[in-house]
Amino acid sequence: MTGGELNLAWARAILRTLAEYGLEEVEITPGSRSAPLVLAARSLPAMRARVHMDERSAGYFAVGYGRTHLGPAAVVTTSGTAVGNLLPAVIEADQSDLPMILVTADRPPEMRGADANQTILQPGIFGDRVRFEADLPLPSQVELQSTGPRSMVHTVRRAVRHALGPPGGPVHLNVPFDKPLEPESTEGITLRGPADEDPRPSESELERVAEAEAAQPGSWRPRPGGRVRGSDRDTLVGHRLWAARRPLLVAGPVCDPGLDGPALARFAARRSVPTLADPLSGARFTSGIDEVGDAPILGAYDHFLRIPEVVERLEPDLVIRVGRTPTSRALEAALANWARATQIVIDDGTHRKDHQGLADHYLRASASRVLNRLAGAGGEGEDGRPGPPSSSQLRWARHWKEIEAASWQAVETGSADADNEGAYAAATVRALPAGATLFVSSSMPVRDVDAYGRPRARDLQVLGNRGASGIDGIVSSALGCAAGGAGPVVALLGDLAFYHDMNGLLAARDRDLNVVFVLVDNDGGGIFHMLPIRDFEPVFTPYFATPHGLDFRHAAQMYELPFTDVASPQELEEAVAEAVGCRGAEVIRVRTDRERNRRSHRRVQAEVARSVHELLNRETP
């Protein structure tokens, strides 16, 4: 076996091992050193390989894929700075507990630190951001035939198990190759082109994988439906819920909204517990809202919790928290003000979710499992399952819902103009059909959906990169969501996020990726107009607002994407509703003014305060 043939056999063994665990998606970036891995991917029928010119875009495409597929994609790169470009996506995957497998080609170890071209120290480059990392040995025919506990194949299996979790996360396999990189000829190698794509394994392949899994002690397969684990410590929640007069459920962004969201909504409905549902919690837009009675799923809290009197009147005695810190700063501040309440965090992720240090109890358990159990009927007993809601709990929930209704009436009246970017976020949500996915960018878009996206009984999946909350990689992540099985996908993003990842639009040449990009273009960073720094001119505009003066119509033309301008929320709603039924990707742009948007937001907040104060005054004897 020649050196090139050995390299290919080695690469095929790595990818075949990944395929044993269901991996079928490989993001490939150009480079010479990774040639054995590319040839291997294109010769295995179970692999779908996509080409990305930009490693950063490839990494974020894998992030989006992992969000909807609930299984990892592999990212293959050449050596050198190509590997470093994956770091932002690795950070997001780590913070979000998303599975991802990084397979980075490298020069032989003796070339490191010796002035060899395109050679850096790749092992350990991602630090503690990966769940597992291994610097594989150079391909060896003896090692290739080994199946022992220290073999290459065993190492790859360990890596993929760490990636799958639970909780999931990124892993790194560094794969050095020596020249010659390729076999002397293609004889005996069946290579597939894009027209030959079919990642589905055959029945015989599935049987082989099952046999291989059964033969591996301790091997793990993903559980159907998502990540499930925990302990009987959730009885504590039941006892506290039974004793509480003013319970509250705070649902922040979660890793698997398709699993946790319906459980949150079901719990809220059956226990009549007011639930402050972040749009990324999976609970705000779900048919589970109407599953049992009238669920107190609330979404206007970012407006009414800015009112000190409301925060005081709505002080709970029990707060159950699920997911990451909520998007709403008003809710985050209220949680700190409610420090006298018993606060329980339910979480089974990697990173602790209590940066304000408010949790009295931190339960390492699956939130969906705990809440599904507590949603059951029956009297409170030794198992901690609470009885029916008490009359005081029902009055408490009704009070929240009255304030919620008054707030939404004010929000929808006050934002009915073309100046308010929140009105465009609300129009986008209204336009989505059941089963659609909204991928929402960080910065203002996710805040606008949070503040203006009214809860409704419609199954919509809302996703976003809130692990590290960056605006980088949004275009690629949305396209990755479509590749992972979500669809249709609508991405709501600002102009800076769009600019930051225009390279990611290259993936839209795959016409099977149905993504509508709603581009809110205010020529800069609108979020900074909401912060005190806006008063510090002449520094503010060039260094924070950063106007760019770009016309993104030209970017759409370069990538041959349909492009539409709209001028009102009603036009946007109609345009999105029409576009989600079309094949491929397109861009719908809304032009807004940063300062007028800020003033409109302030008017809405004032209108909510007036409406809620009227309600509270009517209730006062």
N, C-alpha and C positions, 0 to 999 in steps of 0.2 A: 504494500500500500504506500503510495507516494505521499509526500507531505501535504499536498493540496487535497488529496482524497481523504487523508486522515482528518484534516481540518473540517471538511464537509461532514464526515461521519460524526465527528465530535459535536458540531453544531446541530445536526439532526437529532442526536441523542438528547441534547438539552431541550430542544423544542418539543420532541416527542414526549418527554417527561412532563413538560408543562401541559401538553394536550391531555395527559392522563387525568388532570384535574379540571378539565373542561375549558381550558384556554383555547380560544379560537380567533383572537384578534391580535394582530401585530402591527404596531406603528413603526415604519422604517424611515430613517433619515439617511441621506446620501453619504457615502464614504467608502474608502477602499478597504480599510482594515476589517470592516464588518462584512465583507463579501461572503465568507462561509455561512454566516447567519442569514443573510439575504437569500442565498441559493437554497439553504435548508428550508426557509419559510415558504419559498415558492415551489418547493417540491413535495410539501406535505399537504394532502387533500383536506386536512382538518383546519388549516390556517387560512384566514383572510388577511392579506397584507395590504396596507395603505402606505403611500409615500407622502412624506411631509418634508418640505425643503428646509423648514425651520425647526430645530430641536425643541425650542420652547413651545411652539404650537403643538408639536407632537405630544409633548408631556401633558399639556392641558387637554388635548383631545382625549388622552387616556383617562384624565380626571373625569371628564364628562361621561365617557363610556362607563366608567366604574360606578358613577352615580345612578345610572338607569339599568345597567345590566346586572348589578350586584355581583359581579365577577370581574377579575382583572383583565386589562389589556397588557401586552408586553410592549415595551419601547426599546427598539434596537438602534444604537448609535455607533459611529466610529469613535476613534480615540481623540484625546485632547480637549479643547474647549467645548466641543460638541457635548461632552458629558456635563460640564459645568452649566450649560444652558438648561438642563433639566431641573436645577435646584428649586426655582419658584414653584413648579408643579409638584415636586416632591414635598415641599413644605405644606402646600394645600392638601395633598393626599394624607399626609401625616396628621395634620390638625383635624381633618374631617373623618379619619378612620376609613379611608377608601382604599381598596386593594389596587395595587399597581406593581408590575414587575419590570425592573430596569435591567436590560441586558446590554452591557457596554463592551464593545470590542477594545482590545488594548494591544500594545506592543509587548514583546517578551519581557519578563521581569528585569533581565540584565541591562535593558536599554533605559530603565528609569534612572533619573539623576545623572545621566551620562551625556547630556547634550544631544540626545536623539530627537529628530524632528517629530513634531506633533505628539510628544510624549510628556505627560504630566503624571503626578502621583494620583491615580484614580481610586485605588482601594481606600475606603474610609472617607471619600470626598463628601459624602452626605452626612457624616457624623451620626448623631443620635436621631436624625430625622427618618431613618429607615428602621424597620422592625428586625431586619436580618441582612447581613451582607457577607459575601464570600468572594475571595480572589481565587478563581479556579486555577488549577495547574495548566501548563501547556498541554495540548492534545497528546495523548499517549495511547498506543494500541493496547497495551497491557491494562491501563486504567479504564479504557473504553469497555473492556470485557468484565470489569469488576462490578460487583453489586453489593459489596460489603458496607458496613456502617460508615466507613471513611471514604467511600467512593464518590466520584463526581455526581452520579445519578442520585445518590442518597442526599448529597448536599443540595441539589436542585429541588428535590422533594421537600426538604426542610424549608427551603426558601418559600416555595409556593404555599405551604401550610401556614407559614407566618403571614403571608400576604392575605390569605383568605380569612384568617382569624377564627372565631371572633375575639376581639374586634379586628377588622381588616386594617391594612396599611401598606406602604410601599416597601419593597425589598430590592436589593441590588446584587446582581451577579456580574462580576467583572471577568471578562473572558479574553485572555491573551492568545494571540495567534502569531506564528512565525511564517515567513514566506517559504515557499510559494503559497499564496492564500487560496488559490483556486485549483481544482483538478486540471490535469493536462487537457482534458476534453470533456464534452457534455455527454459522451457515450455512457449509457446506463442511467442517466439522470433525466427524469421527466419533469420539465419545468412548466409552470402554468403562467399564462398571461392574465391580464385583468378580465378578459372575456370568459376565462375558465373558472371564475370565483364560485365556490360553493363550500362554505366552511363547515357544513354539516357532516359529521362523521357517518360512515356507513354502519349498518347493523353489526357487521363483523368487527369493525373498529370499536364500537361500543362494547361488544362482548369482550374484546381483548383488554380494553381499559378496565372493565369491571373485574376481570381476572387479575389484572395487575394490582388493582386496589386491594382486593381481598388478600393478596399475597404479601402486602406490606403491613406489618404490625404497626398499630398506632396511626395508620393513614386516616385522613379526614376528608369528608366531602361536605360541601355547603348544605345546610339544612334548607329544605324548601320553605319559601316565604320570608326568609331573612334571618337575622341574627337573634338567637334566643338563648338566654342563660340567666341565672339569678339564684336566689335562695329563699327560704321561708322567712327571711327577715322582713318581707313586705307585710307580715302581720302587724308590724309596728304602724304602718300607714293606716291599716284598717282600724286599729284601736284609736288612733289620733283622729281619724275622720269621724268615727262614731261619737266622739266626745266634743267635736268642734261645733260651734254655733255659726261661725263665719268662715267656712273653708274656701280656699281659692286655689285654682290650678293654673300655673304659668307654664305655657308650652313654648319653648324656644326652638330655634333651628335644630333639626335632628338629622342624623346620617341617612336614615331609611324612612322617609315620610310615608311611603306606601304601607309600611308595617305599623308605625307608631301613630300616624294620623287617625285612622279609623278607630283605634283603641282609645285615643284621647277623646274623640267625639262621642263614642259610645259611653265612656265613663261619665262625661259631662252630662249627657242626656239622662242616663239612668240614675245618677246620684244627685242631679240638679246642682252641680258645683260650677260656679262661674269660671269660665276658662278663657284666659287671655291668650289668644292663639296667634303667634307669629305666623306670617305667611309661609315660612319655611318649615313649619311644624307638621304639615300634612293635615291639620285639623280645621283650618279655616275654610277650605273649599273641598267639602266631601259630602257625599250623600248620607253619611253617618249622622249628620246634623239632624236630620228628620227621622232617623231610624226609630227612636223611641221618644215620643212627645216632642217638646220644643226645647232643644238643647241650648243652654246658655253659652254659645260660642261667641266671643266678643272680639271686635277688631278696631273699635274707635278709641281705645285706651290711650293711644299716643296723643290724642287731643285732650280728653277730659282729665287725664292724670297730670296735666300741666297746671291744673287748678288746685291750689293748696287746700281749699275747703273740701274738695272731692277726695283728695288723698286722705284727709283726716277722717271723713265720714265713712270711707270704704276700707278702713283698716281691718284686715282679717285677723283671725286668731290662729289660723293654720294655712301655710302656703306649701303646696306640693309643686316642685319644680322639675321639669323634664327638658332635656336638650341644653344647648348652649345659651349663653347670655342673650336675652331678646334683642332684636334690632332697635327697639324703641328706647331712647335715652330717658324719656319720661317714666317708662315702666321700670327701668333700671334704678332710677332715683327713688321711685316709690318703694321698691323692695328694700332699699336701705332705710327709708323712713319707717317701714313696718318691722323694724328690728325686734319689737316685742313679740311678734308672732312666732310660733314654732315653724321653722322652715326645714323641709325635707327635700333633698335632691335624690332623684332616682336616675342612675346612670351606669352603663356598663362599658363606656368608652375608655380610651387610653389616657386622655388628658382630663384632669380634674376641672370641673365646671362650677367654680364658686370663688371667682376672683375677689369678690367683696367680703368673703369670709363670713357669710350670713347663715350658713347651713348648721342647724342643730344636729341633724342626722344626714349622713351620706350613704345611701344604699347602693352597693354594687350589684345591680340587677337589671334585667330587661324591663324597661318602662311599659312596653306593650303587654308583657305577661302579667306584671303587677296590676295594671289598670284593668285589664280584661277580667282578672279574678275579682277585683273589688267592684266591678260593675254588676256582678251577679246579685240576685235577690236573696233575701233571707235575713234572719235576725243576727245580731252581733253575738259572736260566740268565741270559743277559744281559738278558732282559726283566724280571728281578726277580721272576718267579713262583716261590714257594717250593715245595719238594718235599713229600712226605708228612710229617706230624708225626713228630718224633723220639720215641724212647722216654722221654727226659727230659720232653718237652712233654706226653706222655700221662700220665706220673706226676703232673706238676704239675696238670693238669686234674682228675685223679681226686682229688687232695688237696682242691682247692676244693669239689668236689661232695660229698665226705664231710662237710666242715664245713657246707655248705649243708643237707644232709639232717638232720644233728643239730640245726641251728638251727631248721628248720621244725617238727621234731617238738616242740621246746620251745615255739615260738611258738604252735602250734595247741593245745597242751595248756594253756599259761598264759593264753591269751586267751579261753578258752571260758566267758565270763561276760557278763552284761549290762552291766557297768561299762565295758568297754573299747571305745572308739569304733573302734579298729582291727578288731575282730571284725565290726562292722557294715560297714566298708569291704570286708572279705574276703567277707562274705555277699553284698554287692551284686555283686562281681565274679563269684562263683559263679553268681548268678542269671541272668547275661546270656547270651542265645543267641549262637551264632556269627553274625557280621555286625553285631552291635550296636555302638553307640558309647557309651563312658562319658566324659562331660565332667566333669572333676574340678576343684573349686575350689582356689584357693591357700589358704595357711595350713595348718590341720591335715588337711583331707581328702586333699590330694595326698600329704602325708607318711604318712598312714595307709594309702593304697593302696600306696605305695612299701614300707612296712615290713610290711604284712600281706597284700598281694595276691600269692599264690604263682604263679610262672610256670606256664603250662599251654599245651598245644598246641590252642588254639582261637583263631580269627581274631576278635579284639576290637580295636576302635580306641579308644585312650585319648587324649583331648585335654584341654588346659587352657591358660589364659592365663598362661604362665610367662615371657613376654617381659619384662614389668615386674612380674609376680607380684602384682598387686593383686587384692582381693576384689570390686572394683566390676565391674558388667556381667556377672556370671556367668549370671544368669537369661536375659538377652538373648542372650548368646553361645551358650548351649545351644540355644535356640530357633532361632538363626541356623544352627547346625550341621544341625538338622533340615531347615531350608529349603534348605540347600546340597546335600542329597541323602543325608545320613547317616540311618540309621534302623534300628530304633528307637533313641532316645537316652535315656540315663539320666544325670541330673545329680546328682552327689554334692556337697552344699554345706552349710555351716554356717549358723546362724541370722543372724549378722551379714551374711554375703554375701547371704542371701535378703532381709533387710530393706533392704540397700543398693540393690537393683535390683527391688523389688516393682513399680515402674512397668513393667518389662519384661514382666510377666505379661499385659499387654494383648494382646501378639502371639499369646498362646495361644488367642485366640478363633478363629484359623484351625485348624479341626479336623484339617487334614492334617498339622499339626506334632505328631508323636508324641513327647512328652517326659515322662519320669517324673522328678519332682524328689524325691530322697531327702534330706530335711531333717534334719540332725543338730543338734538344738536343746539346747544346754547353757546357754542364757540368758546369753550373753556370749562373750568371746574366750578360748576354751579354750587356745589356743596359748601364752598368756602364763603359764599355770600350769606350763609346761615350762621356763620361763626363770628366772634368779635374781631377777628383779624381784618374783616372787611373795612373797618374804620381807619386802617393804617395805610392810606395812600401817601405818597405815590408808589409805595412798595407793593401794595396789595395786587393791583391789576397784572403787572408783568410777572410777578413771582408766585402768585397763588391762583388767581383766576386764569392765567396763562392762555389768553386768546391766541388761536392759531390761524384763523382765516382760511381754513381748508374747505374745499367743496368736495364732499364725499361721493358725489355723483360720479366723479372720475374714477374713484376706486371701484365702484360697482361696474362701470364700463370695462375697466381693465380685466375684471374677473368674469365678465359677461353675465352679470346678474341683473334682473329687472329692478328698476328703481322708481319709486313713487314719492312725490311730496304731498303732504296733507297739511291743512291749516286749522283744523278744529278737532276737538275730541270726537264729535260725531263722524267726521270724515275718517278719522283713524279707526274707529270701531268698524265702520263699513269696509274699509280697506283690509283690515286684519281678517275679518270674517270671510272675505272673499279669497284672501291669499292662502289661508291655512288649508284650503282644499286643493291647492296646486302642487304640482311636482317640483322638486328642486328647492333652491334657496332664492330669496329676494330681499330687498331692502326697502323699508318704508320710513321716510324721514319726516320728523316734526321739527321745525325751527322755533326756538323759544328765546326769550330774553331773560338773562339771569336776574337782573334787578327787579323786573316786573314780576317774575316768578316768586321772588322773596316777599314782595309786598302782598301778593295774592295769598301766600301761605299765612302771613300775619293776619290778614283779614279773616281767613277761615278760622284761625285760632280764636280771634276775638268773637266771632259769631258763635262758636261752640261754647265759649265761656258765658256769653249772654244767655244762650238757650238753656244751658245746664243750671245756671243760677236761677232762672225763672222756675224751672222744675223744682229745685230745692226749696225755693221760697214758698211754692204752693204746698209743699209737704210740711212746712213748718207750721205748727199750731198757732 
